[in-house]
Amino acid sequence: MTWRDRVRALRIDLTPLRESRDFRLLFVAGTVFYLGAMVTYVAIPFQVYRLTGSSFMVGAVGLAELVPLVVFGLYGGALADHVDRRRLLVWCGVAQAVLTAALAANAFRDRPSLVLVFVVAAVLTSCSSLQRPSREALMPRTVRHDQITAANALTGLGMDLGVLVGPSVGGLLIAYVGLEWCFVVDVVALVVATLLYVAMRPYPHTDETTPPSLAGIWAGVRYALGRKDLLGTYVVDLAAMFLAMPVVLFPALAQEVFERPEALGLLYTAESVGALTATALSGWTARVHHHGRAIVVAAAVYGVMIGLAGLMPSLWLVVAFLALAGAADTISAIFRSTVWNQTIPEGMRGRLAGIEMLSYSLGPLGGQVRAGTVADLWSVRGSIVSGGFACVAGVVLTAAALRDFWTYDARTDEHAVAERAVRQARGEPA
């Protein structure tokens, strides 16, 4: 194999985009949705701080969103296993566009209402939490079973683009046009994404469904806990985000440690740049079958890179190690999503997507508290370094405790084999 062949083998696999019309629609819709959502993500905290002058009130927005995230994330997963998922995507998109339009109208007022911002932010989180399990549960049905790894990488690429570009667009709009136009841009993005969902073909459930209930949600939880390979993916992600996520410390790192507040943007975007690079070079991931080991190694590398970032004497070295951490986290995410989408039965996919959403939402929230507390009791660098290397320990312990997770092989795993057989029997892409 020549070096050119090796380089081509690294490039992201675009086959799902070429072969599946509905995956293309889902990919573009998701990318546009995330871009608009990240513009609003910048605008709401800025507006709250402008109205109150209080950092506590900015943090309180996250608290207002926490309960809706948990409740509607779980309920949305159960709902996704009962109703038409495409229809749920459409109606949740319509609701989010209307709510964001209310934020825009409020922002254009001479005296915007703070209460309305909090209420709408909480309801928006509810709608988003209802929608996301359906979007994630629908994706595997739009591509062949052997294309799921590539489809996960492409989906991650769309998210990374939104996370990278959205905040920059929001910042420019606030600086040069006005905060209220951030919400207008998000409304347009939501309308475009919703129309793309409308253009998809229907995906009726192939198994018998039951209305969403606490018993149904609990059945999903029992299923997740009963499969040690699946449980490992959740625990590793929680360990990495809770122990090592350093984002909340970036303002202090820029201003107090390096005394360069203008570098804050670099710190915020470093991991996204690394994630985009890793995704663009993710062609090799389709040739990996021991996904559990890949997740463990990638998550451990993430912890090491975060720990080393905290030790670096130079700002640019910190940024470089954060970028490497973002790349490792993305590789871990690709393989976690592959395990989920290749092995979870169709009738459980929505509920497990809801549980998955909680695992990667609650981890960062708890991680912010951990990182901030350790930084106050010790130091900013101490919090970053200790969190990074604690993440490595947590990941290694998880692999040791959950042997089915460590030994997972997509070619022979009973759940992956069964899912391939079911899809072939139904005549779906396998």
C-alpha positions in Angstrom: 0.0 0.0 0.0 1.4 3.4 -1.0 1.4 6.4 1.3 -1.4 7.9 -0.9 -3.5 4.8 -0.3 -2.9 5.1 3.4 -3.9 8.8 3.4 -7.1 7.9 1.4 -7.9 5.2 4.0 -7.9 7.8 6.7 -10.4 10.1 5.1 -13.9 10.2 6.5 -16.2 7.7 4.8 -18.8 9.6 2.8 -20.7 6.4 1.6 -23.8 7.0 3.8 -24.2 10.5 2.4 -23.8 9.2 -1.2 -26.1 6.2 -0.9 -28.9 7.2 1.5 -31.2 10.2 0.7 -32.8 10.1 4.1 -29.4 10.1 5.9 -28.4 13.1 3.8 -31.6 14.9 4.9 -31.0 13.9 8.6 -27.3 15.0 8.4 -28.0 18.4 6.9 -31.0 19.0 9.3 -28.9 18.0 12.3 -26.0 20.3 11.3 -28.3 23.3 10.7 -30.1 22.6 13.9 -26.9 22.5 16.0 -25.6 25.6 14.4 -28.7 27.6 15.2 -28.9 26.1 18.7 -25.4 27.1 19.5 -26.1 30.7 18.4 -29.0 30.7 21.0 -26.6 29.0 23.5 -24.5 32.1 23.4 -27.3 34.6 23.3 -29.3 33.4 26.4 -26.5 33.6 29.0 -25.4 37.0 27.5 -28.9 38.4 27.7 -29.4 37.2 31.3 -26.1 38.7 32.3 -27.0 42.0 30.6 -30.3 42.1 32.4 -29.1 41.1 35.8 -25.3 41.7 36.0 -25.2 38.4 38.0 -23.1 35.4 37.1 -25.2 33.4 39.5 -28.3 34.2 37.5 -26.5 33.0 34.3 -25.8 29.7 36.1 -29.4 29.5 37.2 -30.5 29.1 33.6 -28.7 25.7 33.6 -30.5 24.8 36.8 -33.9 25.8 35.3 -33.1 23.5 32.4 -32.0 20.5 34.5 -35.3 19.0 35.5 -36.8 19.3 32.0 -33.7 17.7 30.6 -34.0 14.6 32.9 -37.8 14.2 32.8 -38.4 14.9 29.1 -35.3 13.1 28.0 -36.6 9.8 29.5 -40.1 10.5 28.4 -39.0 11.4 24.9 -37.1 8.1 24.7 -40.2 6.2 25.6 -42.3 8.3 23.2 -39.9 7.6 20.4 -40.5 3.8 20.9 -44.3 4.3 20.4 -45.1 7.2 18.0 -43.9 7.9 14.5 -40.3 9.3 15.1 -40.3 11.4 12.0 -43.5 13.1 13.0 -42.2 13.7 16.4 -39.1 15.4 14.9 -41.4 17.7 12.8 -43.7 18.8 15.6 -40.9 19.3 18.1 -39.1 21.4 15.5 -42.2 23.5 15.0 -42.6 24.0 18.7 -38.9 25.0 19.1 -39.2 27.5 16.2 -42.3 29.1 17.9 -40.6 29.3 21.3 -37.4 30.8 19.8 -39.5 33.3 18.0 -40.9 34.3 21.4 -37.3 34.8 22.6 -36.7 37.0 19.6 -39.8 39.1 20.2 -38.9 39.5 23.8 -35.3 40.6 22.9 -36.6 43.3 20.6 -38.6 44.9 23.4 -37.2 48.0 25.2 -37.4 46.1 28.5 -37.1 42.3 27.9 -38.7 40.1 30.5 -36.2 38.0 32.5 -39.0 35.6 33.6 -39.9 34.9 30.1 -36.3 34.0 29.2 -36.2 31.5 32.0 -39.6 30.0 31.3 -38.9 29.7 27.5 -35.4 28.3 28.1 -36.9 25.5 30.3 -39.7 24.7 27.8 -37.2 24.8 24.9 -35.1 22.2 26.8 -38.2 20.1 27.2 -38.9 20.1 23.4 -35.3 19.4 22.5 -35.2 16.5 25.0 -38.3 15.1 23.6 -36.9 15.4 20.0 -33.4 14.1 20.4 -34.0 10.4 21.2 -36.2 10.2 18.0 -33.4 11.7 15.9 -30.8 9.3 17.3 -33.0 6.3 17.1 -34.0 7.0 13.5 -30.5 7.4 12.2 -29.6 3.6 12.1 -32.6 2.9 10.0 -31.5 5.2 7.2 -28.2 3.4 6.5 -26.9 -0.2 6.2 -25.8 -1.9 9.3 -22.2 -2.0 8.2 -22.3 1.8 7.5 -23.3 2.8 11.1 -19.7 3.6 12.2 -19.3 5.9 9.2 -22.7 7.4 9.7 -21.8 8.1 13.4 -18.7 9.9 12.3 -20.6 12.0 9.8 -23.2 12.9 12.4 -20.5 13.9 14.8 -18.9 16.0 12.1 -22.2 17.9 11.7 -22.4 18.5 15.5 -18.8 19.6 15.7 -19.4 22.1 12.9 -22.3 23.5 14.7 -20.5 23.7 18.0 -17.5 25.4 16.3 -19.3 27.9 14.1 -22.4 28.6 16.1 -20.8 30.4 19.0 -18.7 32.5 16.7 -21.7 33.5 14.7 -23.5 34.4 17.9 -20.7 36.5 19.1 -20.4 38.4 15.9 -24.2 39.0 15.8 -24.2 40.3 19.4 -21.2 42.6 18.7 -22.2 44.1 15.4 -26.0 43.6 14.8 -27.7 43.0 18.1 -28.5 40.1 20.5 -32.1 39.8 19.3 -30.9 38.7 15.8 -29.3 35.6 17.3 -32.7 34.2 18.0 -33.9 35.2 14.5 -31.0 33.1 13.0 -32.0 30.2 15.2 -35.6 30.4 14.1 -34.5 30.2 10.5 -32.3 27.2 11.2 -35.1 25.4 13.0 -37.5 26.0 10.1 -35.0 24.7 7.6 -34.2 21.6 9.7 -38.0 20.9 10.2 -38.7 21.1 6.5 -35.9 18.6 5.9 -37.5 16.2 8.4 -40.8 16.7 6.5 -39.0 15.6 3.3 -38.0 12.2 4.8 -40.0 9.1 4.1 -42.1 7.6 7.0 -40.4 5.1 9.3 -43.2 3.1 11.0 -42.3 0.9 13.9 -41.5 -2.7 12.9 -42.3 -4.1 16.3 -45.4 -3.9 18.5 -45.3 -0.8 20.6 -46.8 0.3 23.9 -47.7 3.8 25.1 -44.9 5.5 27.1 -45.1 4.8 30.8 -42.9 4.5 33.9 -42.9 0.8 33.5 -41.6 1.1 29.9 -38.9 3.6 31.0 -37.8 1.3 33.8 -37.7 -1.6 31.3 -35.2 0.4 29.2 -33.1 1.1 32.3 -33.1 -2.6 33.3 -32.0 -3.5 29.7 -29.1 -1.0 29.9 -28.0 -2.2 33.3 -28.3 -5.8 32.3 -25.9 -5.5 29.4 -22.4 -4.9 30.7 -21.0 -4.0 27.3 -23.7 -1.3 27.0 -23.3 -0.2 30.6 -19.5 0.3 30.0 -20.2 2.9 27.3 -22.3 5.0 29.7 -19.9 4.7 32.7 -16.8 5.6 30.6 -18.5 8.7 29.3 -19.7 9.7 32.7 -16.3 9.2 34.2 -14.6 11.3 31.5 -17.1 14.2 31.6 -17.5 14.3 35.4 -13.8 13.9 36.3 -12.0 15.6 33.4 -14.1 18.2 31.6 -12.3 21.5 32.2 -14.6 24.0 30.3 -15.8 25.8 33.4 -12.2 26.6 34.3 -11.3 28.3 31.0 -12.1 31.9 32.1 -9.9 31.5 35.2 -7.2 29.8 33.2 -7.1 32.6 30.6 -7.4 35.5 33.1 -5.7 34.4 36.3 -3.1 31.8 35.1 -2.0 33.2 31.8 -3.3 36.8 32.3 -4.5 36.8 28.7 -8.3 37.1 28.8 -8.3 37.6 25.0 -7.2 33.9 24.7 -10.6 32.6 26.1 -11.9 32.0 22.6 -8.9 29.8 21.8 -9.5 27.6 24.9 -13.2 27.2 24.1 -12.6 26.2 20.5 -9.5 24.0 20.9 -11.3 20.8 21.6 -13.7 21.4 18.7 -10.8 21.9 16.3 -9.3 18.6 17.5 -12.7 16.9 17.2 -13.2 18.1 13.6 -9.7 16.9 12.6 -10.3 13.5 14.1 -13.6 13.1 12.4 -12.2 14.2 9.0 -9.5 11.4 9.5 -12.0 8.8 10.8 -12.0 6.4 7.8 -9.9 3.9 9.8 -12.7 3.4 12.4 -14.8 1.2 10.2 -12.0 -1.4 10.3 -12.0 -1.6 14.1 -14.2 -4.3 15.6 -13.1 -4.4 19.3 -15.1 -1.3 20.1 -15.0 -1.6 23.9 -11.2 -1.5 23.9 -11.2 1.4 21.4 -13.5 3.3 23.7 -11.4 2.6 26.8 -8.1 3.6 25.0 -9.7 6.8 23.6 -11.2 7.9 26.9 -7.9 7.2 28.7 -6.0 9.3 26.1 -8.6 12.0 26.7 -7.8 12.0 30.4 -4.1 12.0 29.8 -4.3 15.0 27.4 -6.4 17.0 29.8 -4.0 16.2 32.6 -1.0 17.3 30.5 -2.8 20.4 29.4 -3.1 21.5 33.0 0.7 21.1 33.4 1.8 23.0 30.3 3.6 26.3 31.0 2.7 27.8 27.6 -0.8 28.8 26.5 -0.2 27.4 23.0 0.8 24.0 24.5 -2.4 24.0 26.6 -4.4 24.7 23.4 -2.5 21.9 21.6 -3.2 19.3 24.3 -6.9 20.4 24.5 -7.2 19.8 20.8 -5.7 16.3 21.2 -8.2 15.7 24.0 -11.0 16.8 21.7 -9.8 14.3 19.1 -9.7 11.5 21.6 -13.1 12.3 22.9 -14.6 12.2 19.4 -13.1 8.8 18.6 -14.6 7.5 21.9 -18.0 9.0 20.9 -17.9 7.4 17.4 -17.3 3.9 18.9 -19.9 4.4 21.7 -22.5 5.4 19.1 -21.6 2.4 17.0 -22.1 0.0 19.9 -25.5 1.6 20.6 -26.7 1.7 17.1 -25.5 -1.8 16.0 -26.8 -3.7 19.0 -29.9 -2.1 20.5 -33.2 -3.6 19.3 -35.5 -1.4 17.3 -38.2 -1.5 20.0 -35.8 -0.3 22.7 -33.8 2.3 20.7 -35.7 5.4 21.7 -35.6 4.6 25.4 -31.9 3.8 25.3 -31.3 7.0 23.3 -33.0 8.9 26.2 -30.8 7.2 28.8 -27.8 7.9 26.6 -28.7 11.6 26.3 -28.8 11.8 30.1 -25.4 10.2 30.4 -23.7 12.8 28.3 -25.7 15.7 29.7 -25.5 15.1 33.4 -21.8 14.2 33.3 -20.7 17.7 32.2 -23.1 19.4 34.6 -21.6 17.4 37.5 -18.2 18.0 36.1 -18.6 21.8 36.3 -19.4 21.5 40.0 -16.5 19.2 40.6 -14.0 21.3 38.6 -15.1 24.6 40.2 -15.0 23.2 43.7 -11.5 21.7 43.4 -10.2 24.9 41.8 -11.6 27.0 44.7 -10.1 24.5 47.3 -6.8 24.0 45.6 -6.0 25.7 42.3 -7.1 26.0 38.6 -4.2 23.9 37.4 -4.6 21.4 40.2 -8.3 20.9 39.3 -7.4 20.3 35.6 -4.5 17.9 36.3 -6.2 15.9 39.0 -9.4 15.6 36.9 -7.5 14.3 33.9 -5.6 11.6 35.7 -8.6 10.7 37.8 -10.4 10.1 34.5 -7.7 7.6 33.4 -8.1 5.7 36.7 -11.9 5.7 36.3 -11.8 4.4 32.8 -9.3 1.6 33.7 -11.4 0.5 36.6 -14.5 0.4 34.4 -12.7 -1.8 31.9 -11.5 -4.1 34.7 -14.9 -4.4 36.3 -16.9 -4.9 33.1 -15.2 -7.6 31.2 -18.0 -7.9 28.6 -17.3 -4.3 27.7 -13.6 -4.7 27.3 -13.9 -7.9 25.2 -16.7 -6.6 23.0 -16.3 -7.6 19.3 -18.8 -6.4 16.8 -18.3 -9.5 14.5 -19.2 -12.0 17.2 -21.3 -10.1 19.8 -24.6 -11.8 20.2 -26.6 -8.6 20.2 -24.8 -7.2 17.0 -25.3 -10.6 15.3 -29.0 -10.7 16.2 -29.6 -7.1 15.0 -28.0 -7.9 11.7 -30.2 -11.0 11.3 -33.3 -9.0 12.2 -32.6 -6.3 9.6 -31.9 -8.9 6.9 -35.2 -10.7 7.7 -37.1 -7.4 7.4 -35.4 -6.6 4.1 -33.9 -3.4 5.6 -30.3 -2.2 4.8 -28.0 -4.6 6.6 
